[in-house]
Structures are given as structure tokens and as C-alpha cells.
Amino acid sequence: MAMTMSGEYLLEAPRETVWERLNDPAVLKECIPGCEQLERTDDGFDAVAKMKVGPVSARFKGKVRLSDLDPPSAYKISGEGEGGVAGFAKGGASMALTEHEDGTLLKYLVEAHVGGKVAQLGQRLINGAAKKLADEFFTKFAAIVQR
């Protein structure tokens, strides 16, 4: 099952600060809902996150890669994870940072594919869960960046 999602957040911090935080494994680990492990590798991160979507709960292990780096303006992030019998998830996101009179405007576009038990839950439930996870991430991220 495929899905897309986009959004934007106004962060009250300079673009360089937002860029640094988007590339800091400790900050990302704190912001990603259910993240148990996030370690930098040569070309991205290895990650473990525990997720619950409806009645399905699983620990996903995967790799996250960064590409098209344009510091401090943009990058693409892509990854895939396996959740055992719960299924799999793979996809990517384009992130763009632009200066704004009140700080930095972060825009994102996510494209993802899920399969297995998770995909059987239906588009509506998955989209709702994805939106909730994105909102949780950016709420925590904004609080950290604006400290």
C-alpha cells in the first residue's frame, strides 16, 4: 500500500540550527516516536523503532540513508525497515529549509510503502497513524530546536 503526505512547520530558530538538529542522531532519536536506537553510519543511520498501528505492534529494524545533501537548505532521506510478521515499510522524504522572518520554514514531502499485516489495516488507519507520528515528531523537534 502506498501513501504520500506533506506538510510544513515554522520553527523559531535560524536555518543553520535547524539543519544541525536534523542531522544530530541524539536529537532525532529523541523526536522519533518509539525510537529505541539510532546510530550514525557512513551513509546514514541504523535504526530500531517500536511502532503500534491499530492492533498491530512491532519492532522495526532498518537503515536510513541521506542523499542530495544541500546544506543548510535541503536533503532527501530514504529508508526501509522490517517488522517481522507485522510487515515492512520503505519510503523517503524530501526536506527543504527556507529562511523566514520568524525563523525557518521546514517543508516535507513523504512517499511510503507498507506491506504485510500493517497494510491489511487499511489506508484510512495507516494515513491517520502516519499523520499522528509526523505531528509527534515535529512537535518534539520544534521544542528542541527552539530551546
DOSE-253838 format. One line per 8 residues: their letters; for each residue x, y, z of N, C-alpha, C, CB. Coordinates in nm, 3 decimals. Glycine has a CB too. Layout:
% DOSE-253838
A) X Y Z X Y Z X Y Z X Y Z ~ ...
% end
This chain:
% DOSE-253838
MAMTMSGE) 0.086 -0.116 0.000 0.000 0.000 0.000 0.091 0.123 0.000 -0.098 -0.001 0.122 ~ 0.062 0.217 -0.088 0.141 0.339 -0.099 0.065 0.456 -0.039 0.177 0.367 -0.247 ~ 0.143 0.553 0.010 0.080 0.674 0.063 0.177 0.790 0.046 0.040 0.656 0.212 ~ 0.120 0.909 0.040 0.201 1.031 0.037 0.146 1.127 0.142 0.200 1.097 -0.106 ~ 0.236 1.211 0.191 0.197 1.307 0.293 0.293 1.425 0.283 0.200 1.242 0.437 ~ 0.241 1.544 0.303 0.327 1.660 0.300 0.284 1.756 0.410 0.322 1.729 0.162 ~ 0.373 1.848 0.441 0.341 1.945 0.544 0.452 2.046 0.556 0.317 1.877 0.677 ~ 0.428 2.143 0.643 0.530 2.243 0.670 0.517 2.290 0.814 0.519 2.363 0.572
YLLEAPRE) 0.630 2.329 0.870 0.636 2.377 1.007 0.724 2.500 1.011 0.689 2.266 1.103 ~ 0.681 2.600 1.084 0.760 2.720 1.107 0.831 2.702 1.240 0.671 2.850 1.106 ~ 0.964 2.704 1.234 1.046 2.684 1.353 1.115 2.815 1.389 1.150 2.571 1.330 ~ 1.104 2.853 1.514 1.162 2.980 1.559 1.309 2.961 1.592 1.086 3.034 1.682 ~ 1.388 2.934 1.488 1.533 2.915 1.502 1.597 2.942 1.367 1.567 2.770 1.554 ~ 1.726 2.980 1.368 1.797 3.002 1.241 1.807 2.873 1.160 1.937 3.059 1.267 ~ 1.812 2.887 1.029 1.818 2.771 0.939 1.937 2.680 0.971 1.827 2.819 0.793 ~ 2.053 2.737 1.003 2.171 2.656 1.032 2.148 2.569 1.157 2.294 2.746 1.052
TVWERLND) 2.080 2.624 1.256 2.049 2.548 1.378 1.954 2.433 1.345 1.987 2.641 1.485 ~ 1.850 2.460 1.265 1.755 2.355 1.226 1.829 2.245 1.149 1.639 2.415 1.139 ~ 1.917 2.284 1.057 1.994 2.187 0.978 2.078 2.098 1.070 2.084 2.260 0.877 ~ 2.148 2.160 1.165 2.232 2.083 1.257 2.149 1.982 1.334 2.306 2.177 1.354 ~ 2.033 2.024 1.383 1.947 1.934 1.461 1.890 1.821 1.376 1.834 2.013 1.526 ~ 1.859 1.850 1.249 1.807 1.745 1.159 1.912 1.639 1.129 1.759 1.807 1.028 ~ 2.038 1.667 1.157 2.146 1.573 1.130 2.210 1.520 1.258 2.251 1.639 1.045 ~ 2.150 1.546 1.372 2.204 1.503 1.501 2.129 1.376 1.546 2.191 1.616 1.607
PAVLKECI) 2.198 1.261 1.552 2.130 1.137 1.589 2.063 1.143 1.727 2.230 1.023 1.588 ~ 2.122 1.212 1.823 2.062 1.220 1.957 1.930 1.296 1.952 2.158 1.288 2.055 ~ 1.925 1.404 1.875 1.801 1.482 1.862 1.696 1.399 1.790 1.826 1.614 1.786 ~ 1.735 1.337 1.679 1.639 1.256 1.602 1.585 1.141 1.685 1.705 1.202 1.474 ~ 1.672 1.074 1.761 1.627 0.962 1.844 1.523 1.009 1.945 1.746 0.897 1.916 ~ 1.546 1.127 2.002 1.451 1.182 2.099 1.317 1.218 2.036 1.511 1.305 2.166 ~ 1.319 1.256 1.908 1.198 1.304 1.840 1.117 1.194 1.772 1.236 1.406 1.738 ~ 1.182 1.090 1.725 1.112 0.984 1.651 1.031 0.900 1.749 1.213 0.895 1.572
PGCEQLER) 0.900 0.897 1.735 0.817 0.818 1.826 0.857 0.670 1.825 0.668 0.832 1.789 ~ 0.879 0.614 1.942 0.912 0.473 1.955 1.056 0.437 1.923 0.824 0.395 1.867 ~ 1.141 0.535 1.895 1.279 0.506 1.856 1.356 0.452 1.976 1.348 0.633 1.800 ~ 1.416 0.334 1.957 1.495 0.272 2.062 1.644 0.284 2.034 1.456 0.126 2.077 ~ 1.678 0.294 1.907 1.819 0.301 1.869 1.832 0.379 1.740 1.880 0.158 1.854 ~ 1.932 0.466 1.733 1.963 0.540 1.610 2.112 0.569 1.612 1.878 0.673 1.599 ~ 2.184 0.502 1.524 2.329 0.515 1.522 2.373 0.559 1.382 2.398 0.383 1.562 ~ 2.465 0.657 1.381 2.517 0.708 1.254 2.607 0.603 1.189 2.595 0.840 1.276
TDDGFDAV) 2.593 0.590 1.057 2.681 0.506 0.977 2.748 0.597 0.873 2.601 0.387 0.909 ~ 2.828 0.540 0.787 2.897 0.620 0.685 2.801 0.695 0.594 2.987 0.531 0.601 ~ 2.686 0.635 0.564 2.595 0.697 0.469 2.454 0.719 0.524 2.587 0.612 0.345 ~ 2.441 0.724 0.655 2.309 0.748 0.713 2.302 0.699 0.856 2.202 0.681 0.631 ~ 2.197 0.620 0.886 2.174 0.573 1.022 2.119 0.430 1.019 2.076 0.666 1.097 ~ 2.150 0.353 1.124 2.082 0.227 1.152 1.981 0.259 1.261 2.184 0.111 1.195 ~ 1.860 0.206 1.247 1.754 0.244 1.341 1.674 0.123 1.387 1.661 0.347 1.276 ~ 1.620 0.135 1.510 1.524 0.039 1.564 1.415 0.123 1.629 1.592 -0.062 1.667
AKMKVGPV) 1.291 0.097 1.591 1.178 0.170 1.649 1.062 0.074 1.673 1.134 0.285 1.556 ~ 0.997 0.093 1.786 0.878 0.014 1.818 0.756 0.097 1.781 0.875 -0.028 1.971 ~ 0.672 0.043 1.697 0.555 0.115 1.647 0.428 0.035 1.674 0.569 0.144 1.497 ~ 0.319 0.108 1.692 0.188 0.046 1.707 0.093 0.120 1.614 0.138 0.051 1.856 ~ 0.032 0.044 1.525 -0.068 0.099 1.433 -0.193 0.014 1.451 -0.018 0.099 1.283 ~ -0.296 0.074 1.508 -0.416 -0.003 1.537 -0.381 -0.119 1.628 -0.483 -0.054 1.407 ~ -0.425 -0.241 1.594 -0.396 -0.356 1.679 -0.258 -0.418 1.654 -0.501 -0.461 1.658 ~ -0.184 -0.368 1.554 -0.055 -0.427 1.518 0.059 -0.349 1.584 -0.037 -0.429 1.365
SARFKGKV) 0.141 -0.421 1.660 0.257 -0.363 1.726 0.379 -0.442 1.683 0.241 -0.363 1.883 ~ 0.487 -0.372 1.649 0.608 -0.442 1.605 0.730 -0.355 1.627 0.597 -0.481 1.458 ~ 0.844 -0.421 1.631 0.973 -0.353 1.639 1.032 -0.359 1.498 1.069 -0.420 1.748 ~ 1.050 -0.242 1.439 1.105 -0.232 1.304 1.254 -0.202 1.312 1.031 -0.123 1.222 ~ 1.333 -0.279 1.238 1.477 -0.256 1.226 1.506 -0.218 1.083 1.560 -0.382 1.270 ~ 1.586 -0.113 1.065 1.612 -0.073 0.928 1.729 0.022 0.914 1.492 -0.011 0.871 ~ 1.744 0.066 0.792 1.851 0.158 0.755 1.790 0.284 0.697 1.949 0.092 0.654 ~ 1.852 0.396 0.730 1.809 0.526 0.680 1.928 0.588 0.609 1.754 0.619 0.795
RLSDLDPP) 1.906 0.637 0.487 2.013 0.697 0.407 1.980 0.841 0.374 2.037 0.616 0.277 ~ 2.083 0.925 0.371 2.068 1.064 0.332 2.130 1.084 0.194 2.134 1.159 0.436 ~ 2.063 1.163 0.109 2.116 1.190 -0.024 2.077 1.331 -0.067 2.064 1.085 -0.126 ~ 2.129 1.373 -0.180 2.101 1.506 -0.235 2.120 1.615 -0.129 1.958 1.512 -0.290 ~ 2.229 1.602 -0.054 2.258 1.698 0.052 2.289 1.836 -0.005 2.375 1.649 0.139 ~ 2.220 1.937 0.043 2.240 2.076 0.004 2.237 2.162 0.132 2.131 2.123 -0.100 ~ 2.342 2.148 0.217 2.341 2.219 0.345 2.340 2.371 0.326 2.462 2.178 0.428 ~ 2.270 2.444 0.406 2.171 2.404 0.507 2.029 2.414 0.454 2.185 2.491 0.632
SAYKISGE) 2.009 2.377 0.327 1.880 2.401 0.262 1.792 2.278 0.242 1.903 2.462 0.132 ~ 1.851 2.163 0.209 1.766 2.050 0.173 1.842 1.918 0.176 1.705 2.072 0.036 ~ 1.767 1.811 0.188 1.819 1.677 0.164 1.704 1.581 0.144 1.907 1.630 0.281 ~ 1.739 1.462 0.095 1.642 1.354 0.083 1.684 1.247 0.181 1.634 1.298 -0.064 ~ 1.585 1.189 0.244 1.608 1.081 0.338 1.525 0.962 0.291 1.571 1.122 0.485 ~ 1.587 0.845 0.285 1.514 0.726 0.242 1.551 0.610 0.333 1.546 0.692 0.093 ~ 1.461 0.515 0.342 1.489 0.403 0.430 1.392 0.289 0.411 1.488 0.447 0.571 ~ 1.427 0.181 0.476 1.338 0.066 0.478 1.358 -0.009 0.608 1.363 -0.027 0.357
GEGGVAGF) 1.249 -0.069 0.655 1.255 -0.142 0.780 1.170 -0.267 0.775 1.210 -0.054 0.895 ~ 1.214 -0.366 0.850 1.142 -0.493 0.861 1.085 -0.505 1.001 1.235 -0.614 0.829 ~ 0.958 -0.544 1.006 0.890 -0.560 1.135 0.847 -0.702 1.161 0.772 -0.469 1.142 ~ 0.920 -0.798 1.106 0.884 -0.939 1.125 0.747 -0.968 1.065 0.884 -0.974 1.274 ~ 0.663 -1.040 1.137 0.532 -1.079 1.085 0.440 -0.959 1.063 0.466 -1.177 1.179 ~ 0.472 -0.847 1.127 0.388 -0.727 1.111 0.401 -0.668 0.971 0.424 -0.621 1.215 ~ 0.516 -0.694 0.905 0.533 -0.644 0.770 0.657 -0.559 0.753 0.414 -0.566 0.729 ~ 0.651 -0.472 0.654 0.766 -0.388 0.622 0.719 -0.248 0.588 0.848 -0.448 0.506
AKGGASMA) 0.813 -0.157 0.591 0.788 -0.019 0.550 0.911 0.030 0.475 0.755 0.074 0.672 ~ 0.890 0.103 0.367 1.001 0.166 0.296 0.950 0.294 0.232 1.062 0.069 0.190 ~ 1.041 0.385 0.213 1.000 0.511 0.153 1.105 0.617 0.168 0.871 0.558 0.215 ~ 1.063 0.740 0.145 1.157 0.850 0.153 1.085 0.982 0.173 1.242 0.856 0.029 ~ 1.166 1.082 0.204 1.112 1.216 0.226 1.209 1.319 0.173 1.083 1.241 0.376 ~ 1.155 1.423 0.113 1.234 1.539 0.075 1.207 1.647 0.179 1.198 1.589 -0.070 ~ 1.314 1.705 0.230 1.302 1.810 0.330 1.368 1.936 0.275 1.367 1.767 0.466 ~ 1.301 2.050 0.289 1.356 2.177 0.244 1.343 2.281 0.354 1.284 2.226 0.114
LTEHEDGT) 1.450 2.356 0.376 1.453 2.461 0.477 1.471 2.595 0.408 1.566 2.436 0.580 ~ 1.383 2.688 0.438 1.398 2.823 0.383 1.392 2.924 0.498 1.287 2.853 0.277 ~ 1.466 3.032 0.479 1.465 3.137 0.581 1.330 3.206 0.579 1.579 3.239 0.557 ~ 1.285 3.244 0.698 1.157 3.310 0.716 1.178 3.422 0.818 1.045 3.209 0.762 ~ 1.099 3.526 0.811 1.118 3.638 0.904 1.106 3.597 1.050 1.018 3.748 0.873 ~ 1.034 3.487 1.077 1.017 3.439 1.214 1.106 3.318 1.246 0.873 3.403 1.238 ~ 1.198 3.282 1.156 1.286 3.168 1.180 1.313 3.091 1.053 1.226 3.077 1.284 ~ 1.272 2.964 1.052 1.296 2.875 0.940 1.167 2.800 0.906 1.410 2.775 0.971
LLKYLVEA) 1.136 2.796 0.778 1.021 2.719 0.732 1.071 2.584 0.682 0.942 2.796 0.619 ~ 1.024 2.477 0.744 1.060 2.341 0.704 0.943 2.282 0.628 1.098 2.252 0.828 ~ 0.968 2.240 0.504 0.865 2.174 0.423 0.910 2.031 0.396 0.838 2.251 0.288 ~ 0.814 1.938 0.398 0.849 1.799 0.370 0.744 1.734 0.280 0.862 1.719 0.500 ~ 0.790 1.635 0.205 0.704 1.551 0.121 0.749 1.407 0.143 0.711 1.591 -0.032 ~ 0.658 1.323 0.191 0.688 1.183 0.222 0.615 1.092 0.125 0.651 1.150 0.367 ~ 0.686 0.992 0.075 0.626 0.884 -0.003 0.666 0.754 0.064 0.673 0.888 -0.155 ~ 0.568 0.670 0.098 0.597 0.547 0.171 0.514 0.431 0.117 0.570 0.566 0.320
HVGGKVAQ) 0.568 0.312 0.139 0.500 0.188 0.103 0.506 0.096 0.223 0.565 0.120 -0.024 ~ 0.395 0.033 0.256 0.391 -0.064 0.365 0.331 -0.193 0.313 0.310 -0.010 0.486 ~ 0.372 -0.303 0.375 0.321 -0.433 0.335 0.306 -0.523 0.457 0.412 -0.498 0.232 ~ 0.242 -0.637 0.439 0.221 -0.731 0.549 0.097 -0.697 0.628 0.342 -0.733 0.641 ~ 0.096 -0.737 0.756 -0.021 -0.713 0.841 -0.055 -0.565 0.852 0.004 -0.769 0.980 ~ 0.048 -0.481 0.855 0.025 -0.337 0.866 -0.060 -0.288 0.749 0.159 -0.260 0.872 ~ -0.029 -0.335 0.629 -0.102 -0.291 0.509 -0.247 -0.338 0.511 -0.032 -0.343 0.383 ~ -0.275 -0.447 0.579 -0.411 -0.500 0.585 -0.503 -0.416 0.672 -0.408 -0.643 0.636
LGQRLING) -0.447 -0.322 0.746 -0.529 -0.238 0.834 -0.611 -0.136 0.757 -0.441 -0.167 0.933 ~ -0.569 -0.106 0.635 -0.645 -0.012 0.554 -0.582 0.126 0.547 -0.784 0.000 0.607 ~ -0.607 0.190 0.434 -0.549 0.320 0.403 -0.583 0.426 0.507 -0.595 0.365 0.267 ~ -0.706 0.430 0.549 -0.751 0.535 0.642 -0.678 0.527 0.776 -0.902 0.525 0.665 ~ -0.667 0.407 0.832 -0.600 0.388 0.960 -0.451 0.417 0.948 -0.622 0.246 1.012 ~ -0.389 0.371 0.842 -0.245 0.393 0.822 -0.216 0.542 0.802 -0.194 0.312 0.702 ~ -0.295 0.609 0.720 -0.274 0.752 0.698 -0.290 0.829 0.829 -0.372 0.806 0.592 ~ -0.389 0.794 0.909 -0.410 0.860 1.038 -0.292 0.838 1.131 -0.537 0.809 1.103
AAKKLADE) -0.241 0.716 1.135 -0.126 0.685 1.221 -0.002 0.759 1.171 -0.100 0.533 1.224 ~ 0.018 0.764 1.042 0.134 0.834 0.986 0.129 0.983 1.017 0.141 0.813 0.834 ~ 0.012 1.043 1.004 -0.004 1.185 1.035 0.023 1.210 1.184 -0.146 1.232 0.997 ~ -0.025 1.122 1.269 -0.003 1.136 1.413 0.147 1.126 1.445 -0.082 1.028 1.491 ~ 0.217 1.031 1.385 0.361 1.015 1.408 0.437 1.139 1.360 0.413 0.890 1.336 ~ 0.401 1.191 1.243 0.467 1.311 1.191 0.444 1.429 1.285 0.416 1.345 1.050 ~ 0.321 1.446 1.332 0.291 1.555 1.425 0.370 1.542 1.555 0.140 1.559 1.455 ~ 0.380 1.419 1.608 0.457 1.397 1.731 0.604 1.431 1.708 0.443 1.250 1.778
FFTKFAAI) 0.659 1.385 1.594 0.799 1.413 1.563 0.824 1.564 1.559 0.839 1.349 1.430 ~ 0.745 1.637 1.480 0.771 1.779 1.461 0.740 1.863 1.585 0.691 1.830 1.345 ~ 0.646 1.819 1.669 0.621 1.889 1.795 0.743 1.879 1.886 0.496 1.831 1.865 ~ 0.798 1.757 1.899 0.918 1.738 1.980 1.037 1.810 1.917 0.948 1.588 1.996 ~ 1.051 1.800 1.785 1.163 1.862 1.716 1.160 2.014 1.735 1.162 1.826 1.566 ~ 1.044 2.073 1.718 1.030 2.219 1.735 1.069 2.260 1.877 0.884 2.265 1.705 ~ 1.028 2.184 1.977 1.061 2.217 2.115 1.213 2.212 2.138 0.990 2.120 2.211 ~ 1.279 2.113 2.079 1.425 2.101 2.095 1.497 2.213 2.021 1.475 1.965 2.044
VQR) 1.457 2.240 1.899 1.524 2.341 1.817 1.508 2.481 1.876 1.469 2.339 1.675 ~ 1.396 2.507 1.938 1.365 2.641 1.988 1.411 2.665 2.132 1.217 2.665 1.978 ~ 1.485 2.568 2.189 1.536 2.584 2.327 1.637 2.694 2.334 1.598 2.454 2.378
% end
